[in-house]
Amino acid sequence: MIKIKIVSILLLLATQFTFAQKKSRADRFFEQGDYINAATQYEEELNQEGYTKHILENITTSYYNTFQFRKAYRYLKYLTSGKFYNRDKSYNNKYNFMMYQVLSALGEYEKSVDFLELYNLNNSNEDFDKSEAIATIEDFKLKDDDYKITEMSFNSDASEFGAVKRDSTIYFTTDRFPHGVLDRKYKWTHRPFLDIYKVNVNKNNNHVSEIETISGEINSKLHEGNFCFTQDGNTMYLSRSNSEKGKKKFDSIKNNAIHLYKATKVDGIWSKPEKLAFNNVNYSVEHPSLSKDETKLYFASNMPGGYGDFDIYYVDVNLDGTYGKPINLGSDINTNNREQFPFISDKGHLFFSSNGHLGLGMMDIFVSELRREEFTRPINLGAPINSSFDDFSFVYYNKTDGLFSSNRKKGGDDIFSFSQIGEIFPRAYRTRFEVRDFASDGYIANSDVILYDSDNEILYESQLDSIAGFDIEIFPGKYNFKASAERYKTKTKSVLVKEKDEAVYVIYLDRDKKKEDVVVSTENSKDRSTNRVSDRNRRADEVNITNIHTETKKKTQEETVNTRLREILLADKDGPPVIEKNGKLYFKMPPIYFDYDKWNIRSDSKKVLDELAIKLEKYKTVYIKISSHTDSRGTDSYNQVLSEKRAESTRNYLALVGYVNARRMTFIGFGESQPLINCDDKVCTEEDHQTNRRSEFEIVKY
């Protein structure tokens, strides 16, 4: 009997072992890097087997690797909350980082930082401060744009990235063309392998020729990716699949690494690329960039001994054509995640992409200033260069203009051109602050002012003279400006100081009627105590009675005029119509759209505001209040500042472009406090968020 039991147990264990070794069709797709088919198969397995940890981990990774972030989020929620069948509810910490990235890509950065905090705590990084992280993200979201960007005309539904411009030719990487009729497709994307192509462009970077391959020697049946040229254009360093005689070379875990190759051009013909000596079959070496003097070659690699997944390195380029030992750029640049796509500017500054430094989501582009032969701590370039998706392959082709790549539009990579319009490295600007009367716009003498920084530390405090203003040199960023004066209401205004010398920031104070009434009452008491002649008081009473009759008549006339004007406004359908809601009058306007996290008036909204300006010119006695609302992504304080800037931007456009008297318009920001669609309990779509981002125009006087 004991033998029978032993044999039964052994058979059961053997059966379980055999079952454990059996891989599903989804697992095989996953291991081959075919994440599109893997996700489809895992969906079927979920319906059959339920939510197991193994399936949740792999289906999440499959959707993440194919940029289907909303679907990835659906399953990450179950995984990170332990809602799966396995008894062991633990999961790999990398999924906390993945959740941080996915939520960032969906615009939910305040929620995303919770998972970044958890990720750091599990990595024993106790220095991470969630509040400071959110404040940092908000700072570079609210900063003025340093760049203008334009999407390139030759982008397609395929991927285009890694562009480099030489003279009137742009070279770039794409998967839009198969290398040959019978070529196999790349399993990860189900598209052709990457090759390098070129196109001629005009001065506006619009293509003026057909797209053609750079060279049959350069492009192979496998991947060719990011590349750079020497100054004379006759030598190219490029990223390429590791291969020999046209066949892939694999490492010990069957990965085909990317290696650096070098090709030269003689008499206009490119040679066959040759591997650089410091490549290694066991890891990738990719994304080359040469220093201006061509003595250093920068690149990204996941070689052992680094700080994270991919780090940025450089090697010395010797005169005899050999290379020095790879040198890691250190922990200021590299993190325990990914740093890739380095570019060295003519001034030696390092631009690169990272998902390890704090950013807007996925991979952001950063710059590290070369100062005294060392790189400073990286600075996020902010929007519009960066988005909540992958932004990378940033290069200049002259002092202010360049190209970069992003998958913000459709999941596939596109190329954008940029022009630098601002300072990218922080410096102090001479800035002026003033205190003025709201009604008269005049200075308020003897005002008391305090200027606070973002940490609520006092930077400046004083009582001003008759010219109620002061000048100070400060860095761009958020500040609080507090002002008070006798017979005025005290006010504190949040100010976002711009990257601009001699910028003026004004705080307008309203008169405090309660204080004025107290003063008037006191003065009247003094008059009565010094003059008690009874007939004078009687005459005063008679005058008051006459004034009451006059005021009553005047008020009746005004009410008649207002009623008539109200009727005219409601009946006038020329331009934005006036409607009545809850006893108040509003201009019924098409939406004033703002891009996510921005306050610039978009071109599609300028036409709408132009029509409103024409109508306000027609009715010169109409005064309006502009109310601006944000979506719920971001903190309450951030959204409050953003809504105020959007309302102010709307008022400024009407005043400066539409020539509407600014005194006829007030503005107020409500932040996220009055949403039309509640997104607290769900991840809203972009259309839902766009609905909540709106402006309203109330008629407050006519």
VOGU-3710 file (C-alpha; in Angstrom, 3 decimals, decimal comma):
1> mikikivsil> 0,000/0,000/0,000  2,839/2,374/0,883  4,508/1,559/-2,456  1,263/2,315/-4,299  1,052/5,707/-2,524  4,686/6,510/-3,364  4,150/5,585/-7,003  0,955/7,678/-7,095  2,750/10,690/-5,626  5,608/10,326/-8,103
11> lllatqftfa> 3,151/10,089/-10,993  1,311/13,178/-9,728  4,567/15,144/-9,430  5,651/14,033/-12,877  2,284/15,095/-14,296  2,544/18,497/-12,595  6,146/18,920/-13,806  5,121/18,034/-17,369  2,197/20,478/-17,191  4,461/23,202/-15,778
21> qkksradrff> 6,917/22,704/-18,639  4,187/22,968/-21,265  4,094/26,443/-22,725  0,996/27,936/-24,204  0,805/29,406/-27,669  0,706/32,874/-26,090  3,907/32,117/-24,143  5,696/31,071/-27,318  4,677/34,277/-29,093  5,791/36,254/-26,033
31> eqgdyinaat> 9,230/34,624/-25,869  9,753/35,289/-29,587  9,022/38,992/-29,077  5,779/38,793/-31,069  3,829/40,896/-28,585  0,927/41,651/-30,930  0,005/37,992/-31,314  0,904/37,258/-27,704  -1,634/39,830/-26,449  -4,356/38,339/-28,646
41> qyeeelnqeg> -3,659/34,823/-27,364  -3,447/35,905/-23,721  -6,892/37,512/-24,059  -8,233/34,081/-25,005  -6,371/32,431/-22,125  -7,802/34,920/-19,672  -11,306/33,897/-20,710  -10,421/30,229/-20,244  -8,110/30,216/-17,205  -8,997/33,433/-15,406
51> ytkhilenit> -6,693/36,110/-14,000  -3,446/34,356/-13,076  -0,312/36,297/-12,204  1,633/34,823/-15,122  -0,948/35,859/-17,709  -1,430/39,329/-16,193  2,321/39,973/-16,198  2,745/38,935/-19,823  -0,387/40,504/-21,284  0,499/43,771/-19,541
61> tsyyntfqfr> 4,022/43,668/-20,979  2,670/42,838/-24,440  0,343/45,838/-24,495  3,021/48,079/-22,974  5,582/47,075/-25,623  3,085/47,803/-28,414  2,104/51,217/-26,934  -1,476/50,190/-26,107  -1,353/51,917/-22,758  -5,060/51,963/-21,941
71> kayrylkylt> -5,221/48,175/-22,344  -1,988/47,778/-20,356  -3,521/49,857/-17,556  -6,612/47,633/-17,474  -4,533/44,590/-16,491  -1,923/46,421/-14,432  -4,723/47,454/-12,073  -5,467/43,798/-11,339  -1,800/42,865/-11,021  -0,706/45,705/-8,711
81> sgkfynrdks> -3,767/45,307/-6,470  -3,290/41,538/-6,090  -6,572/40,649/-7,805  -5,464/37,358/-9,304  -5,890/33,680/-8,401  -2,408/32,901/-7,124  -2,021/32,548/-3,362  1,193/34,581/-3,458  0,023/38,156/-4,085  3,504/39,623/-4,521
91> ynnkynfmmy> 4,669/40,851/-7,921  7,865/42,179/-9,466  8,657/45,782/-8,597  9,174/46,593/-12,283  5,395/46,590/-12,694  5,129/49,515/-10,282  7,466/51,424/-12,584  5,454/50,276/-15,581  2,265/51,532/-13,924  3,970/54,883/-13,284
101> qvlsalgeye> 4,825/55,123/-16,981  1,430/53,957/-18,234  -0,480/56,421/-16,039  1,892/59,177/-17,133  1,216/58,309/-20,774  -2,508/58,567/-20,021  -1,961/62,013/-18,488  -2,659/60,898/-14,905  0,699/62,014/-13,537  -0,498/62,729/-9,982
111> ksvdflelyn> -1,707/59,122/-9,674  1,381/57,870/-11,477  3,738/59,340/-8,872  2,142/57,071/-6,220  3,567/54,076/-8,083  6,908/55,791/-8,636  7,054/56,343/-4,885  6,276/52,660/-4,259  8,886/51,627/-6,831  11,534/53,750/-5,114
121> lnnsnedfdk> 10,618/52,503/-1,638  10,934/48,895/-2,797  14,352/49,804/-4,208  15,310/51,208/-0,774  15,406/54,755/-2,140  14,124/56,608/0,899  15,178/60,000/-0,498  12,234/60,086/-2,900  9,779/62,854/-2,010  6,381/62,553/-3,710
131> seaiatiedf> 5,356/66,162/-3,100  8,659/67,439/-4,434  8,341/65,168/-7,491  4,869/66,528/-8,299  6,075/70,116/-7,807  9,024/69,463/-10,139  6,777/68,035/-12,866  4,426/71,006/-12,522  7,309/73,468/-12,746  8,453/72,329/-16,161
141> klkdddykit> 4,851/71,993/-17,328  4,147/75,629/-16,481  7,402/77,025/-17,853  7,320/79,048/-21,060  8,032/77,131/-24,252  11,695/77,175/-25,258  10,966/75,608/-28,638  8,529/75,738/-31,519  7,931/72,417/-33,275  6,538/71,341/-36,660
151> emsfnsdase> 5,662/67,863/-37,886  7,611/66,847/-40,981  5,733/66,566/-44,257  7,188/63,186/-45,205  5,945/61,296/-42,122  3,749/58,302/-42,883  1,735/55,617/-41,102  5,022/53,745/-40,671  7,749/54,690/-38,199  10,226/57,450/-39,014
161> fgavkrdsti> 12,859/58,542/-36,499  16,540/59,288/-35,917  16,735/62,116/-38,467  19,973/63,954/-39,280  20,152/66,922/-41,662  23,156/67,717/-43,830  22,807/70,676/-46,193  19,449/70,191/-47,945  19,182/66,438/-47,293  17,535/64,737/-44,335
171> yfttdrfphg> 18,626/61,190/-43,535  16,337/59,112/-41,319  15,404/55,602/-40,210  12,118/54,027/-41,270  10,310/50,703/-41,559  8,027/51,856/-44,386  9,785/49,870/-47,133  10,646/46,139/-47,195  14,258/45,404/-48,093  13,077/42,860/-50,658
181> vldrkykwth> 9,883/41,199/-51,905  10,403/38,017/-49,885  11,810/39,653/-46,734  10,397/38,568/-43,403  8,778/41,114/-41,084  10,049/42,085/-37,648  8,004/40,095/-35,116  7,745/42,907/-32,559  6,077/45,380/-34,952  4,815/43,113/-37,777
191> rpfldiykvn> 6,479/45,588/-40,115  9,620/45,499/-42,282  13,041/45,778/-40,652  14,467/49,282/-40,211  16,613/50,880/-42,921  18,186/54,294/-43,496  16,692/56,545/-46,183  17,153/60,122/-47,386  15,046/62,916/-48,856  15,794/66,417/-50,174
201> vnknnnhvse> 14,028/69,314/-48,463  13,598/73,065/-48,995  14,396/75,817/-46,503  11,133/75,066/-44,640  12,060/71,363/-44,389  9,260/70,342/-46,769  10,334/67,433/-48,940  11,010/68,255/-52,594  12,138/64,839/-53,820  11,198/61,197/-53,623
211> ietisgeins> 12,459/59,201/-50,645  15,309/56,859/-51,521  17,643/54,469/-49,744  20,982/55,835/-48,560  22,911/52,875/-49,983  22,560/49,193/-50,726  25,818/48,615/-48,831  24,541/50,363/-45,688  21,096/48,750/-45,510  20,770/45,021/-44,891
221> klhegnfcft> 17,964/42,514/-44,355  18,128/43,292/-40,610  17,903/46,557/-38,636  19,852/49,742/-39,355  18,992/52,482/-36,898  20,362/55,653/-35,362  23,524/57,054/-36,931  25,771/60,117/-37,129  28,277/61,595/-39,575  31,725/63,121/-39,289
231> qdgntmylsr> 31,988/66,851/-40,072  32,975/66,199/-43,704  30,109/63,732/-44,165  32,428/60,984/-45,427  32,290/58,696/-42,385  29,162/57,274/-40,799  28,718/55,535/-37,450  25,502/53,532/-37,306  23,509/51,154/-35,110  22,912/47,781/-36,729
241> snsekgkkkf> 21,744/44,287/-35,818  24,694/42,126/-34,861  25,231/39,747/-37,778  27,827/37,858/-39,740  27,393/36,953/-43,403  23,827/38,271/-43,257  22,770/36,062/-40,360  21,880/37,204/-36,859  24,314/36,571/-34,020  22,714/35,711/-30,686
251> dsiknnaihl> 23,876/36,026/-27,098  23,538/33,323/-24,421  19,819/34,041/-23,922  19,094/34,180/-27,660  18,888/37,975/-27,976  20,129/39,616/-31,157  22,016/42,642/-29,848  22,488/45,959/-31,646  26,105/46,897/-32,409  27,968/49,955/-33,679
261> ykatkvdgiw> 29,378/49,895/-37,192  31,452/52,321/-39,243  31,257/53,031/-42,975  33,204/55,437/-45,177  32,284/57,178/-48,419  34,762/57,403/-51,297  33,836/59,100/-54,570  30,226/59,219/-53,415  29,996/55,468/-52,736  29,565/54,033/-49,230
271> skpeklafnn> 31,685/51,087/-48,155  30,350/48,024/-46,393  29,960/48,827/-42,641  32,514/47,287/-40,280  32,005/46,496/-36,580  33,763/48,621/-33,992  36,229/46,758/-31,815  34,513/47,349/-28,466  31,230/45,618/-29,439  30,391/42,424/-27,578
281> vnysvehpsl> 28,002/39,648/-28,570  26,483/39,634/-25,064  25,133/43,189/-25,027  24,044/46,095/-27,214  26,083/49,156/-28,180  23,970/51,703/-30,057  22,938/55,317/-30,827  26,274/56,966/-31,757  27,057/60,691/-31,507  30,418/62,356/-32,239
291> skdetklyfa> 31,816/65,370/-30,439  32,469/68,367/-32,700  36,249/67,760/-32,687  35,558/64,046/-33,372  37,754/62,902/-30,489  34,908/61,294/-28,482  32,173/58,921/-29,591  29,135/58,805/-27,286  26,678/55,894/-27,294  24,178/53,911/-25,212
301> snmpggygdf> 24,758/50,385/-23,957  23,373/47,782/-21,569  26,846/46,347/-20,921  27,449/44,886/-17,440  28,606/47,229/-14,679  26,242/50,089/-15,511  23,646/51,798/-13,329  20,519/50,492/-15,024  18,989/49,002/-18,145  20,795/51,229/-20,677
311> diyyvdvnld> 23,443/53,825/-19,761  25,303/56,455/-21,761  29,048/55,965/-22,347  31,803/57,418/-24,461  35,079/56,178/-25,920  38,060/58,210/-27,043  38,597/58,141/-30,814  42,324/57,867/-31,353  44,246/59,310/-34,306  45,259/55,832/-35,455
321> gtygkpinlg> 41,591/54,800/-35,780  41,491/52,763/-32,574  39,159/53,397/-29,641  39,654/53,770/-25,932  37,886/51,891/-23,174  34,135/52,659/-22,725  33,607/55,166/-19,893  30,265/55,474/-18,120  29,030/59,078/-17,713  28,117/58,447/-14,082
331> sdintnnreq> 25,099/58,618/-11,789  24,202/62,250/-12,502  23,346/61,225/-16,061  22,498/57,525/-15,737  19,739/56,030/-13,563  18,611/52,506/-12,733  16,325/52,623/-15,780  16,998/53,704/-19,395  19,179/56,475/-20,827  19,605/56,383/-24,606
341> fpfisdkghl> 19,882/58,484/-27,797  22,776/60,794/-26,808  23,604/63,868/-28,872  26,569/66,181/-28,287  26,022/69,766/-29,427  28,758/71,962/-30,897  29,170/73,547/-27,457  29,612/70,124/-25,879  26,216/69,973/-24,131  24,714/66,497/-23,813
351> ffssnghlgl> 21,131/65,891/-24,956  19,660/62,453/-24,320  16,418/60,578/-23,643  15,543/58,952/-20,341  12,671/57,297/-18,524  14,619/57,276/-15,272  14,749/61,024/-14,638  11,489/62,688/-13,667  9,483/63,572/-16,763  6,121/63,993/-18,468
361> gmmdifvsel> 5,822/60,281/-19,243  7,649/57,442/-20,996  10,966/58,732/-22,428  11,658/62,476/-22,179  14,517/64,507/-23,646  16,979/66,083/-21,214  20,010/68,319/-21,508  23,123/68,401/-19,355  25,265/71,504/-19,666  29,000/71,068/-20,123
371> rreeftrpin> 30,568/73,265/-17,468  34,263/73,114/-16,549  34,648/69,848/-18,492  31,865/68,178/-16,486  28,191/67,568/-17,207  25,726/69,226/-14,824  22,557/67,584/-13,526  20,108/67,064/-16,407  17,266/69,487/-17,136  13,984/68,361/-18,665
381> lgapinssfd> 13,347/70,296/-21,903  9,611/70,437/-21,136  6,784/70,801/-23,639  6,421/70,969/-26,574  9,596/68,907/-27,105  8,449/66,408/-24,493  5,036/64,790/-24,237  3,476/61,973/-22,241  4,830/59,505/-24,837  8,334/58,614/-26,094
391> dfsfvyynkt> 10,421/61,602/-27,217  13,932/60,926/-28,462  16,607/61,311/-31,186  17,099/65,034/-30,560  19,753/66,724/-32,745  20,656/70,269/-33,805  21,800/70,993/-37,376  22,633/74,639/-36,629  22,680/76,892/-33,551  18,913/77,047/-33,060
401> dglfssnrkk> 17,240/74,495/-35,338  17,104/70,730/-35,329  15,065/67,540/-35,475  13,651/65,061/-32,972  11,323/62,061/-32,935  8,186/61,186/-30,987  5,381/58,617/-31,021  2,838/61,065/-29,536  0,599/61,075/-32,610  -0,309/57,495/-33,462
411> ggddifsfsq> 1,872/55,072/-31,528  4,318/54,912/-34,447  7,347/57,214/-34,514  7,290/60,538/-36,370  9,920/63,192/-37,048  9,476/66,816/-35,962  11,585/69,887/-36,652  12,215/72,450/-33,905  13,434/76,008/-33,475  14,807/77,148/-30,137
421> igeifprayr> 13,131/80,376/-29,002  14,092/80,500/-25,318  16,894/79,865/-22,838  17,232/76,189/-21,967  19,632/76,672/-19,063  18,360/78,477/-15,953  19,416/82,082/-15,324  18,039/85,023/-13,368  15,982/87,701/-15,111  15,438/91,309/-14,066
431> trfevrdfas> 11,757/91,445/-13,169  9,435/94,231/-11,987  6,470/93,957/-9,616  3,845/96,698/-9,229  0,759/97,412/-7,092  -2,113/99,255/-8,806  -5,704/100,291/-8,177  -8,120/98,007/-10,025  -10,538/100,799/-10,971  -8,110/103,556/-11,971
441> dgyiansdvi> -5,007/101,536/-12,905  -2,969/104,031/-10,872  -0,172/103,203/-8,433  -1,225/102,664/-4,797  1,203/104,680/-2,677  2,668/103,273/0,535  1,725/99,694/-0,372  3,174/96,885/1,740  4,509/94,020/-0,385  6,007/90,567/0,196
451> lydsdneily> 7,366/88,247/-2,492  7,549/84,536/-1,594  9,296/81,739/-3,496  7,734/78,310/-4,121  8,896/77,136/-0,673  7,119/80,120/0,940  10,418/81,755/1,844  10,438/85,573/1,764  12,567/86,946/-1,087  11,558/90,594/-0,781
461> esqldsiagf> 9,583/92,620/1,773  9,109/96,397/1,894  6,740/99,347/1,991  6,759/101,057/-1,401  6,707/104,796/-2,104  4,366/106,745/-4,384  5,571/104,732/-7,396  4,386/101,361/-6,089  6,877/99,081/-7,781  10,175/97,300/-7,231
471> dieifpgkyn> 12,742/95,461/-9,369  14,426/92,181/-8,523  16,557/89,559/-10,310  14,968/86,129/-9,928  14,879/82,783/-11,725  11,808/81,792/-13,762  9,236/79,826/-11,794  6,278/80,093/-9,446  6,112/82,863/-6,828  3,470/84,361/-4,535
481> fkasaerykt> 3,114/88,156/-4,553  1,258/89,676/-1,569  0,182/93,317/-1,388  -1,817/95,398/1,094  -2,610/99,087/1,532  -4,815/101,331/3,645  -8,490/101,229/2,510  -7,757/98,307/0,133  -8,380/94,587/0,371  -5,215/92,550/0,928
491> ktksvlvkek> -4,474/90,194/-1,955  -2,003/87,405/-2,728  -1,438/86,510/-6,366  0,309/83,432/-7,740  2,824/84,585/-10,352  4,630/82,479/-12,927  7,788/84,438/-13,760  8,747/84,035/-17,403  12,118/83,738/-19,112  12,104/87,406/-20,076
501> deavyviyld> 14,082/90,451/-18,975  12,140/93,527/-17,807  8,865/91,589/-17,533  6,272/93,392/-15,374  3,844/91,623/-13,032  1,012/93,717/-11,605  -1,272/92,981/-8,693  -4,527/94,946/-8,731  -6,161/95,767/-5,403  -9,863/96,474/-4,902
511> rdkkkedvvv> -10,986/99,186/-2,522  -12,367/97,882/0,763  -15,815/99,487/1,040  -16,194/98,438/4,667  -13,087/100,355/5,652  -14,255/103,387/3,613  -17,669/103,292/5,290  -15,998/103,302/8,698  -13,892/106,336/7,722  -16,897/108,208/6,291
521> stenskdrst> -18,966/107,410/9,391  -16,221/108,730/11,655  -15,898/111,950/9,633  -19,675/112,531/9,725  -19,651/112,148/13,514  -16,992/114,831/13,769  -19,040/117,187/11,554  -22,142/116,720/13,680  -20,259/117,389/16,903  -18,905/120,728/15,646
531> nrvsdrnrra> -22,085/121,974/13,954  -25,431/121,467/15,640  -27,490/124,178/13,955  -30,970/122,649/13,639  -32,136/124,478/10,498  -28,967/123,331/8,680  -29,896/119,768/9,511  -33,390/120,373/8,176  -32,013/121,751/4,921  -29,833/118,704/4,659
541> devnitniht> -32,878/116,482/5,124  -34,700/118,359/2,362  -31,749/117,897/0,012  -31,616/114,191/0,872  -35,337/113,782/0,063  -34,824/115,524/-3,290  -31,805/113,286/-4,002  -33,825/110,185/-3,177  -36,507/111,155/-5,715  -33,827/111,936/-8,323
551> etkkktqeet> -31,958/108,679/-7,726  -35,195/106,667/-7,850  -36,138/108,227/-11,184  -32,633/107,677/-12,542  -32,645/104,063/-11,373  -35,993/103,429/-13,064  -34,662/104,841/-16,326  -31,531/102,656/-16,108  -33,637/99,559/-15,451  -35,768/100,361/-18,527
561> vntrlreill> -32,632/100,784/-20,672  -31,076/97,585/-19,261  -34,251/95,607/-19,890  -34,350/96,828/-23,481  -30,641/96,049/-24,025  -31,143/92,614/-22,486  -33,891/91,916/-25,016  -31,698/93,144/-27,876  -28,766/90,964/-26,757  -30,933/87,841/-26,511
571> adkdgppvie> -32,463/88,500/-29,929  -29,209/89,293/-31,764  -28,031/86,107/-33,480  -25,260/87,799/-35,432  -22,018/86,388/-34,062  -21,950/84,459/-30,764  -25,546/84,418/-29,460  -26,450/85,398/-25,895  -28,301/82,833/-23,792  -29,764/82,864/-20,310
581> kngklyfkmp> -28,811/80,278/-17,681  -30,046/80,437/-14,091  -30,963/84,095/-14,463  -27,536/85,061/-15,869  -26,523/85,975/-19,399  -23,723/84,157/-21,229  -22,252/84,261/-24,693  -22,872/80,836/-26,212  -19,457/80,035/-27,622  -17,901/77,089/-29,411
591> piyfdydkwn> -15,247/75,526/-27,157  -12,055/77,501/-26,591  -9,658/74,598/-26,848  -6,335/74,382/-25,080  -3,742/71,679/-25,592  -3,094/69,463/-22,613  -1,123/71,386/-19,984  -0,869/74,532/-22,141  -2,514/77,951/-22,076  -1,714/79,251/-25,563
601> irsdskkvld> -4,712/80,248/-27,687  -4,892/77,622/-30,433  -5,467/78,663/-34,045  -8,879/76,955/-34,103  -9,948/79,097/-31,135  -8,658/82,408/-32,469  -11,487/82,565/-35,031  -14,029/82,024/-32,239  -12,547/84,815/-30,115  -12,321/87,121/-33,125
611> elaiklekyk> -16,103/86,839/-33,561  -16,646/87,582/-29,867  -14,422/90,662/-30,124  -16,545/91,977/-33,009  -19,708/91,552/-30,944  -18,178/93,231/-27,888  -17,189/96,142/-30,136  -20,832/96,377/-31,211  -22,058/96,510/-27,601  -19,547/98,789/-25,908
621> tvyikissht> -21,405/98,840/-22,556  -21,199/95,065/-22,115  -18,721/93,809/-19,496  -17,789/90,133/-19,257  -16,220/87,678/-16,834  -14,059/84,942/-18,388  -14,078/81,679/-16,414  -11,584/78,954/-17,263  -11,732/75,287/-16,229  -9,171/72,487/-16,483
631> dsrgtdsynq> -9,463/68,728/-16,558  -8,721/66,720/-13,409  -5,203/65,599/-14,345  -2,712/67,229/-11,998  -2,919/68,609/-8,478  -5,571/71,089/-7,358  -2,983/73,855/-6,948  -1,422/73,190/-10,369  -4,787/73,181/-12,119  -5,773/76,367/-10,329
641> vlsekraest> -2,678/78,155/-11,683  -3,210/76,637/-15,137  -6,855/77,770/-15,301  -5,902/81,289/-14,233  -3,289/81,442/-16,987  -5,811/80,195/-19,550  -8,392/82,775/-18,485  -5,743/85,505/-18,549  -4,507/84,325/-21,960  -8,073/84,535/-23,293
651> rnylalvgyv> -8,529/88,052/-21,883  -5,186/89,161/-23,306  -6,034/87,874/-26,770  -9,336/89,762/-26,785  -7,566/92,920/-25,570  -4,405/92,822/-27,684  -5,728/91,244/-30,878  -9,444/91,994/-30,682  -8,919/95,546/-29,343  -11,498/95,105/-26,570
661> narrmtfigf> -10,899/97,451/-23,621  -9,261/95,304/-20,944  -11,186/97,162/-18,223  -14,379/95,593/-19,574  -13,121/92,084/-18,879  -12,330/90,233/-15,686  -11,042/86,673/-15,551  -11,066/83,873/-13,014  -9,733/80,326/-12,936  -11,692/77,507/-11,293
671> gesqplincd> -9,108/74,763/-11,795  -10,676/71,302/-11,747  -13,369/72,208/-9,192  -16,326/72,281/-11,638  -15,973/69,369/-14,112  -18,733/68,544/-16,573  -17,592/64,893/-16,537  -16,415/63,337/-13,277  -13,098/61,536/-13,772  -12,375/60,755/-10,111
681> dkvcteedhq> -13,549/57,157/-10,291  -12,441/56,263/-13,814  -9,735/56,923/-16,369  -11,441/59,371/-18,703  -10,854/59,447/-22,422  -9,028/62,363/-24,046  -12,425/63,549/-25,327  -13,762/63,588/-21,741  -10,802/65,650/-20,568  -11,202/68,019/-23,528
691> tnrrsefeiv> -14,846/68,579/-22,515  -13,756/69,573/-19,012  -11,128/71,975/-20,398  -13,350/74,909/-21,276  -13,958/78,647/-20,976  -17,198/80,434/-20,162  -18,109/84,064/-20,910  -20,632/85,592/-18,501  -22,107/89,067/-19,084  -21,778/90,823/-15,722
701> ky> -22,770/94,348/-16,760  -24,596/95,926/-19,692
//
